[in-house]
Amino acid sequence: MHRRLTAILAADVVTYSRLMGQDEAGTHAAWKSHRRELIDAKIAEHEGRIVKLTGDGFLAEFPSVVNAVTCAATVQRGMVERNAGVPQRSRIELRMGINLGDVIVEGDDIFGDGVNVAVRLESIATPGGIAVSAAVRDNVGNRLDLRFEDMGEQALKNIDRPVRAYGITLDFPTALRTTGSDSSQQDPWEIEKPSIAVLPFNNISGDPEQEYFSDGITEDIITDLSKISGLFVVARNTAYTYKGKPVKVQQVSQDLRVNFILEGSIRKAGSRVRVTAQLVEGKGGGHVWADRYDRDLTDIFALQDEITHTIVDHLKVKLLPEEKKVIGRVPTGNFEAYAYYLRGRHFLHWHCKSHYVLAKRMFAMAVELDPLYARAYAGIADCDSFLFLHYNADVSIDGILATSAKALDLESGLAEAHASRGLALSLRERHSEAMAEFEQAIALDPNLFEAYYFYARACFTQGKLDEAARLFLRAAELKPDDYQALLVLVNILRSLGRDQEMRMAAQEGVARAERELRLRPENARPAYLGALGLAALGDHDRAKEWAGRALTIDPDDRLAKYNVACFYSLEGEHDRAIDLLVELLPRATHETKRWVKYDSDLDPIREHARFPKVLELLG
């Protein structure tokens, strides 16, 4: 049996039976004309294929979610144009549903739950509208100039779980809604925004210690560009997969499906900095713009602002007044505080215990130099959040709440502060407030890994497994070097009975964990999470080796003990699993205790004669 992940588009003509009863020959001819002149051509143009025709509709698949949504929006807008001047009762209008899912492939046909969800989504779309699943919404992000309206959880016919659905709002010119208007005078729609990837600027200072500075400038340019609604910007974590590698601009453009690439270099010497930057057109590789800047370090924010505005001007993107204000805002007037902040952010991206501690120290130094530095407070909240979650460190949840609140008091639009605050609120079991914070974080920065990751963990501890799976998957997509989201996702997919997806998550998660262990062999976390992934894949010898390695690296790590207990549970060593749980639970956090409640890795020991002792320790 062959399977693949694909974007599925299902479409159906509204009130087709009534139209056929009214004028069978005319309706049939009109539908064939729409297909021949618009629909078939647009599907081919967007690299899709028609899987099957259903008389009054069709099923198509696409290799890209963005292509599927763009095609659907183009067809719906084209249908409005073609219906201009046609009496309302005689118009052919389509409903469309789009899903991203795993399908079974047999010859040229596709089957399975992924297809069924797309078909059922089509049934709840409005005439002339498009309904999509949450997986589609998340993957599109802000790449397309379309508005998504949350339709909430939908109980779809013959689908055994609620499906979160979104309706796509298509803004049509008024003239096209007027009977008899001349559609030939309308300009074609520009659905896809200008798109750009900012590659990591090279540090040519001759000092590897200055890497934090070149990375920091790159990230700040990405952050500023991401605040512009008329521009799609590739997430920082995706762009950084190219760091340190020889790249061909045209290949990167094709890989990331963007129109433009920004690349450059930074040389920092004493109190001076030289920045070179070039904007390259992705398809042909031609230079759109290039410049060199020699400035004093104290002018660094003005320099970043100048580069951002130059890119916006060359891409002919219109800045909204509020966007101009946000981009022009200087985060601190103290360059030394900014340098400490950049060092902190550099350490934070390493995502291991020792570097979280270092990062927190750097952020604290920044705050000491500038007590009004909002982003430094947000950095402290981030470090404390990860230290608490991943290492059971002695961190105050009230402290995370206070630090994130301080950051938001100083700068309300900080997505990372909303995410950390959401985590702290969820740990306090203030779930509705937490959800609001996570949603706000994602609205402010749809590419923020922490927002999806913390949100997913909060959903899991409430037993919302479908939502947790969706959010963990999105987190893993946003950060291609992160092993954690995928390996935590493994046991959720097992609980949901999605075995094929579970194996795919385990395979990719183990590969990422292996890379992490090569880079940071002192970190126990990839070893114990990787052991669970290997167990799910049936590689028991390597799984046992990794579990032992985790406990050797840090015998006192409570989360290492918890995850190795999960491994023993899966391997049939039930008494060893319960021994570890009994040892760690008296000092475990509330979150760890809630995790025990829903963790499918522990299902094999729940009927064990000693498990009541574990339940007793949960309180």
C-alpha positions in Angstrom: 0.0 0.0 0.0 1.5 3.3 -1.1 0.8 6.5 0.9 1.7 10.2 0.5 1.0 13.5 2.1 -0.9 15.8 -0.3 -3.1 18.8 -0.6 -6.6 17.8 -1.6 -9.2 20.2 -3.2 -12.8 19.0 -3.5 -15.3 21.1 -5.4 -19.0 20.9 -6.2 -21.6 22.9 -8.1 -24.2 24.5 -5.9 -27.8 23.4 -6.7 -26.7 21.5 -9.7 -29.9 19.4 -9.9 -32.1 22.5 -9.9 -29.9 24.0 -12.7 -30.1 20.8 -14.8 -33.9 20.6 -14.3 -34.2 24.2 -15.4 -32.0 23.9 -18.5 -30.2 20.6 -18.9 -28.4 21.2 -22.2 -27.5 24.8 -21.3 -26.2 23.9 -17.8 -24.2 21.0 -19.1 -22.6 23.1 -21.9 -21.9 26.0 -19.4 -20.2 23.6 -16.9 -18.0 22.1 -19.6 -17.1 25.6 -20.8 -16.1 26.7 -17.3 -14.0 23.6 -16.8 -12.3 23.8 -20.2 -11.6 27.6 -20.2 -10.9 28.2 -16.5 -10.8 25.3 -14.0 -8.6 22.7 -15.9 -6.1 25.4 -17.0 -5.7 26.9 -13.5 -5.3 23.5 -11.9 -2.5 22.6 -14.4 -1.0 26.1 -14.0 -0.7 25.5 -10.2 0.9 22.1 -10.7 -2.2 20.2 -9.7 -4.0 17.3 -11.3 -7.6 16.3 -11.5 -8.0 13.0 -9.8 -11.6 12.4 -10.7 -14.7 14.1 -12.1 -18.1 13.7 -10.3 -20.5 15.1 -12.9 -21.2 18.2 -10.9 -17.8 18.6 -9.3 -14.2 17.3 -9.2 -11.4 16.2 -6.9 -7.9 17.5 -7.4 -4.6 17.2 -5.7 -1.6 19.5 -5.4 2.0 19.0 -4.2 1.8 22.3 -2.4 -0.8 23.7 0.0 -0.1 27.2 -1.2 -0.7 26.2 -4.8 -4.0 24.5 -3.9 -5.3 27.5 -2.0 -4.1 30.0 -4.7 -5.7 27.9 -7.4 -9.0 27.7 -5.5 -9.1 31.4 -4.9 -8.2 32.1 -8.6 -11.0 29.8 -9.8 -13.6 31.3 -7.5 -12.7 34.8 -8.5 -12.7 33.7 -12.2 -16.2 32.2 -11.7 -17.4 35.6 -10.4 -16.1 37.2 -13.6 -17.7 34.6 -15.8 -21.0 34.9 -14.0 -21.1 38.7 -14.5 -24.2 39.4 -16.6 -25.7 36.0 -16.0 -29.1 36.0 -14.1 -28.7 34.8 -10.5 -30.9 31.8 -11.0 -28.8 30.6 -13.9 -25.3 31.1 -12.4 -23.0 28.1 -11.8 -21.3 28.7 -8.4 -18.9 26.4 -6.7 -18.3 25.3 -3.1 -14.7 24.2 -2.3 -13.0 22.4 0.5 -9.2 21.9 1.0 -7.4 19.6 3.3 -3.8 18.6 3.8 -3.7 14.9 4.7 -2.3 11.4 4.3 -3.8 9.5 1.4 -3.7 6.0 0.0 -2.7 5.9 -3.6 -4.1 3.3 -6.0 -3.1 3.9 -9.6 -4.3 7.4 -10.5 -6.9 7.5 -7.6 -6.5 8.6 -4.0 -8.5 7.5 -0.9 -8.6 7.8 2.8 -9.4 10.2 5.6 -7.5 13.1 4.0 -9.8 13.0 1.0 -12.9 12.5 3.1 -12.2 15.6 5.2 -11.7 17.7 2.1 -15.1 16.5 0.7 -16.9 17.2 4.0 -15.3 20.7 4.2 -16.6 21.5 0.8 -20.1 20.8 2.1 -19.9 23.5 4.8 -18.4 26.2 2.5 -20.6 29.0 1.4 -21.6 29.2 -2.3 -18.6 30.8 -4.1 -16.5 30.2 -1.0 -13.7 28.0 0.3 -13.5 26.1 3.6 -10.1 24.7 4.7 -8.8 22.6 7.5 -6.5 24.0 10.3 -3.5 22.1 8.7 -4.1 24.1 5.5 -4.5 27.4 7.4 -1.3 26.8 9.4 0.8 25.9 6.3 -0.4 28.9 4.3 0.5 31.2 7.2 0.6 34.8 5.9 2.0 33.8 2.5 -1.1 34.7 0.6 -3.1 38.0 0.6 -6.3 36.2 1.9 -8.3 36.5 5.1 -9.1 33.3 7.1 -12.2 33.3 9.3 -12.2 30.8 12.1 -15.4 28.6 11.8 -14.6 26.7 15.0 -14.7 22.9 15.5 -17.0 21.3 13.0 -18.7 17.9 13.4 -18.4 16.6 9.8 -20.5 13.7 8.5 -18.7 10.3 8.8 -15.6 11.9 10.3 -15.0 10.5 13.8 -13.5 13.6 15.3 -14.3 17.4 15.3 -12.3 19.3 12.6 -11.2 22.9 13.0 -12.3 24.7 9.9 -11.6 28.2 8.4 -13.5 30.0 5.7 -11.5 32.0 3.2 -12.8 35.5 2.6 -12.5 36.6 -1.0 -12.8 40.4 -1.6 -14.4 41.0 -4.9 -14.6 44.4 -6.6 -18.1 45.7 -6.4 -18.4 45.9 -10.2 -18.1 42.2 -10.5 -21.1 41.7 -8.2 -23.2 43.8 -10.4 -25.3 42.1 -13.1 -24.1 43.1 -16.5 -20.8 44.6 -15.5 -17.9 44.4 -18.0 -15.5 41.9 -16.5 -13.0 42.5 -19.3 -12.1 45.9 -17.8 -11.0 44.4 -14.5 -7.3 44.0 -13.7 -6.2 40.4 -12.9 -5.9 39.6 -9.2 -2.5 39.5 -7.5 -3.2 36.7 -5.0 0.4 35.9 -3.9 2.3 38.6 -2.1 5.9 39.5 -2.9 8.0 37.0 -0.9 11.5 37.1 0.4 14.0 34.9 2.4 16.7 36.7 4.4 19.7 34.4 4.5 22.1 34.6 7.5 24.5 37.5 6.9 28.1 36.2 6.9 30.4 37.3 9.8 33.6 38.5 8.1 35.1 40.1 11.2 37.7 37.4 11.5 36.5 36.6 15.0 34.0 33.7 15.5 33.0 35.4 18.8 31.3 38.1 16.7 28.9 35.5 15.2 26.2 36.6 17.6 26.3 40.1 16.2 25.8 39.1 12.5 23.1 36.6 13.5 21.4 39.3 15.6 21.3 41.9 12.7 19.9 39.2 10.3 17.2 38.3 12.8 16.2 41.9 13.4 15.8 42.5 9.7 13.7 39.3 9.4 11.6 40.5 12.4 11.0 44.0 10.9 10.1 42.6 7.4 7.7 40.1 9.0 5.7 43.0 10.5 4.7 44.1 7.0 1.3 42.7 6.0 2.0 43.1 2.2 5.0 40.9 2.3 5.6 37.2 2.9 8.9 36.5 4.8 10.4 33.0 5.3 10.7 32.2 9.1 14.0 32.7 10.8 14.4 29.0 11.6 13.8 27.9 8.0 16.3 30.5 6.6 18.9 29.5 9.1 19.0 25.9 7.7 21.2 27.5 5.0 23.7 29.0 7.5 27.3 28.1 6.8 26.5 26.3 3.5 27.4 27.3 0.0 24.1 28.2 -1.6 22.8 29.0 -5.1 20.3 31.8 -4.9 18.1 30.3 -7.6 18.0 27.0 -5.9 17.1 28.6 -2.5 14.4 30.6 -4.2 12.9 27.4 -5.7 13.2 25.4 -2.5 11.5 28.1 -0.4 9.1 29.2 -3.2 10.0 32.9 -2.8 10.6 35.6 -5.4 13.5 37.4 -3.7 16.6 36.6 -1.6 18.4 39.0 0.7 22.0 38.1 1.5 25.0 40.0 2.9 27.9 40.3 5.3 28.9 42.1 8.4 32.3 43.2 9.6 32.4 44.6 13.2 35.7 46.3 14.3 35.9 48.4 17.4 33.1 51.0 17.4 32.5 50.7 13.6 30.5 48.3 11.5 30.4 47.6 7.8 27.3 46.0 6.3 26.9 44.9 2.7 23.5 43.7 1.5 22.2 42.6 -1.9 18.6 41.9 -3.0 18.5 39.2 -5.7 15.6 38.2 -7.9 15.2 34.5 -7.3 14.1 33.2 -10.7 16.8 34.8 -12.8 19.4 35.5 -10.2 19.8 39.1 -11.2 20.6 41.9 -8.7 17.7 44.1 -7.8 19.7 46.3 -5.4 23.0 46.2 -3.6 24.7 48.6 -1.2 27.5 49.0 1.4 27.1 50.8 4.7 29.9 52.0 7.0 28.5 53.3 10.2 29.2 53.8 13.9 27.7 51.0 16.1 25.4 53.5 17.8 23.7 54.0 14.4 22.8 50.3 14.0 19.1 50.7 14.5 18.9 53.5 11.9 20.9 51.3 9.5 18.5 48.3 10.0 15.6 50.7 9.4 17.2 52.0 6.2 17.8 48.5 4.8 14.2 47.5 5.6 12.7 50.5 3.9 15.0 50.1 0.8 13.7 46.5 0.4 10.1 47.6 0.8 10.6 50.4 -1.8 12.2 48.0 -4.4 9.5 45.4 -3.9 6.8 48.1 -4.3 5.1 47.1 -1.0 2.8 49.6 0.6 3.5 50.2 4.3 0.5 50.9 6.5 0.9 53.8 9.0 1.0 51.5 12.0 3.6 49.3 10.3 5.8 52.4 9.7 5.6 53.2 13.3 6.4 49.7 14.6 9.3 49.2 12.2 10.8 52.6 13.1 10.6 51.9 16.9 14.0 51.7 18.6 14.1 48.9 21.1 16.7 50.5 23.3 18.8 53.6 23.4 21.8 51.7 25.0 24.0 49.9 22.5 25.8 47.9 25.2 22.4 46.6 26.4 21.5 45.7 22.8 24.8 43.7 22.4 24.0 41.7 25.6 20.5 41.1 24.2 21.9 39.7 21.0 24.3 37.4 22.9 21.3 36.2 24.9 19.3 35.5 21.8 22.3 33.7 20.3 22.6 31.3 23.3 18.8 30.9 23.4 18.8 29.3 20.0 21.0 26.5 21.2 18.1 25.1 23.2 20.0 23.2 25.9 20.2 23.8 29.7 23.6 25.4 30.0 22.8 27.8 27.1 19.4 28.8 28.6 21.3 29.7 31.8 23.8 31.7 29.8 21.1 33.4 27.8 19.2 34.4 30.9 22.4 35.9 32.3 22.9 38.0 29.1 19.3 39.2 29.1 19.5 40.1 32.8 22.7 42.2 32.0 20.7 44.0 29.2 17.9 44.8 31.7 20.4 46.1 34.2 21.8 48.5 31.6 18.3 49.5 30.3 15.5 48.7 32.8 12.9 49.6 30.0 14.2 47.1 27.5 11.0 45.1 26.8 12.6 42.4 24.6 15.2 41.6 27.2 12.4 40.9 29.7 10.7 38.7 27.1 14.0 36.8 26.7 14.2 36.1 30.5 10.7 34.8 30.4 11.6 32.5 27.4 14.6 31.1 29.2 12.6 30.5 32.4 9.8 28.8 30.4 12.2 26.3 28.7 14.2 25.7 31.9 11.0 24.8 33.8 9.5 22.7 31.0 12.5 20.8 29.8 14.7 20.6 32.9 12.3 21.0 35.9 14.6 23.8 37.0 13.7 25.7 40.2 11.9 28.5 38.4 8.9 30.4 39.7 5.8 30.3 37.5 4.8 33.6 39.2 8.2 34.9 38.1 7.5 34.0 34.4 4.1 35.8 34.7 5.6 38.9 36.2 8.5 39.1 33.7 6.3 38.6 30.7 3.8 41.1 32.1 6.6 43.6 32.4 7.7 43.0 28.8 4.1 43.6 27.6 3.6 46.7 29.7 6.7 48.2 27.9 5.8 46.8 24.4 2.4 45.2 24.0 3.1 43.7 20.6 5.8 41.3 21.7 4.6 37.9 20.5 7.3 36.0 22.5 6.1 37.6 25.7 2.5 36.6 25.0 3.7 33.0 24.4 5.6 32.8 27.6 2.7 34.3 29.5 0.4 31.8 27.9 2.6 29.0 29.1 2.7 30.3 32.7 -1.1 30.7 32.8 -1.6 27.2 31.5 0.7 25.9 34.2 -1.5 27.7 36.7 -4.5 26.0 35.0 -5.9 29.3 33.9 -6.7 27.7 30.6 -9.0 30.2 28.9 -6.6 33.1 29.6 -3.7 31.0 28.4 -5.4 30.2 25.1 -6.1 33.9 24.5 -2.4 34.6 25.0 -1.3 31.9 22.6 -3.8 33.1 19.9 -2.5 36.6 20.4 1.1 35.5 20.0 0.3 33.6 16.8 -1.6 36.6 15.4 1.4 38.9 16.1 3.9 36.4 14.7 2.6 33.4 12.7 6.1 32.0 12.5 6.9 31.9 16.2 7.9 28.4 17.2 7.5 28.9 20.9 3.8 30.0 20.5 2.9 26.8 18.8 5.1 24.6 21.0 3.8 26.0 24.3 0.2 26.0 23.0 0.5 22.3 21.9 1.8 21.3 25.4 -1.1 23.2 27.0 -3.6 21.4 24.8 -2.1 18.0 25.6 -2.4 18.5 29.4 -6.1 19.3 28.8 -6.7 16.2 26.8 -7.2 18.1 23.5 -5.1 15.6 21.5 -6.2 16.5 18.0 -5.4 20.2 18.6 -2.1 19.3 20.3 -1.1 17.2 17.3 -1.8 20.0 14.8 0.1 22.5 16.9 3.2 20.3 17.4 3.3 19.5 13.7 3.2 23.2 12.9 6.0 23.9 15.4 8.1 21.2 13.8 7.6 22.7 10.4 8.6 26.2 11.6 11.9 25.0 13.2 13.4 22.4 10.9 16.2 21.5 13.4 13.9 21.0 16.3 13.5 17.3 17.4 11.3 17.9 20.4 8.0 18.7 18.8 8.1 15.6 16.6 9.2 13.2 19.3 6.5 14.4 21.7 4.0 14.2 18.9 4.8 10.4 18.5 2.8 9.4 21.5 -0.1 11.7 20.7 -0.4 10.2 17.2 -0.3 6.7 18.8 -3.2 7.7 21.1 -5.2 8.9 18.1 -4.6 5.7 16.2 -2.7 7.6 13.4 0.0 5.0 13.1 1.4 5.9 9.6 1.8 9.5 10.7 3.4 8.3 14.0 6.1 6.4 12.1 6.8 9.4 9.9 7.1 11.7 12.9 9.3 9.2 14.7 11.7 8.8 11.7 12.2 12.5 11.2 12.3 13.2 15.0 15.1 10.6 15.5 17.1 12.0 12.6 16.9 15.5 14.1 17.8 14.2 17.6 20.8 12.4 16.2 22.1 15.6 14.6 21.5 17.4 17.9 23.5 14.8 19.9 26.4 15.1 17.5 26.4 18.9 18.1 25.8 18.8 21.8 26.7 15.4 23.3 26.3 16.7 26.8 22.5 17.3 26.4 20.4 14.4 27.7 17.1 15.6 26.2 17.7 14.4 22.6 18.9 11.1 23.9 15.8 10.3 26.0 13.3 11.6 23.5 15.1 9.9 20.7 14.9 6.6 22.7 11.1 6.9 22.6 11.2 7.6 18.8 13.4 4.6 18.2 11.1 2.4 20.3 8.1 3.5 18.2 10.1 2.4 15.1 10.9 -1.0 16.6 14.7 -0.3 16.9 14.9 -1.7 20.4 18.6 -2.1 20.7 19.4 1.5 19.8 16.5 2.7 21.9 17.9 1.0 25.0 21.4 2.4 24.2 20.0 6.0 24.0 17.9 5.6 27.1 21.0 4.5 29.0 23.0 7.3 27.6 20.5 9.9 28.8 20.7 8.7 32.4 24.5 8.6 32.2 24.6 12.2 31.0 22.5 13.4 33.8 21.4 10.8 36.4 19.5 13.5 38.4 17.4 14.9 35.5 13.8 14.2 36.5 12.5 14.5 32.9 15.1 12.1 31.7 13.9 9.6 34.4 10.3 10.2 33.3 10.9 9.6 29.6 13.1 6.6 30.3 10.2 5.3 32.5 8.0 5.7 29.3 10.6 3.8 27.3 10.7 0.9 29.9 6.8 0.9 29.8 6.9 0.4 26.0 9.6 -2.2 26.2 7.7 -4.4 28.7 10.1 -3.7 31.6 7.1 -2.6 33.7 8.6 -2.8 37.2 11.6 -0.6 36.1 9.2 1.9 34.7 7.2 2.1 37.9 10.4 2.3 40.0 11.4 5.4 38.1 8.0 7.0 38.4 7.7 6.4 42.1 11.2 7.9 42.5 10.5 11.1 40.6 6.9 11.9 41.2 7.2 13.3 44.8 9.2 16.2 43.4 7.6 16.4 40.0 5.9 19.6 38.7 2.1 19.7 38.2 2.7 19.7 34.5 4.6 16.4 34.6 1.9 14.9 36.8 -0.8 16.0 34.2 1.3 14.5 31.5 1.2 11.1 33.2 -2.6 11.2 32.8 -2.6 11.4 29.0 0.7 9.9 28.0 0.0 6.8 25.8 3.6 5.6 26.4 2.4 4.6 29.9 -0.7 2.7 28.8 1.1 -0.7 29.1 1.5 -0.2 32.8 -1.8 1.3 33.8 -3.2 -2.1 34.7 -0.1 -3.2 36.6 -0.7 -4.1 40.3 1.7 -1.4 41.4 0.2 1.4 39.3 -2.2 2.6 42.1 0.9 3.8 43.9 1.7 6.0 40.9 -1.9 7.4 41.0 -1.5 8.0 44.7 1.6 10.1 44.0 -0.3 12.2 41.4 -2.4 13.6 44.2 
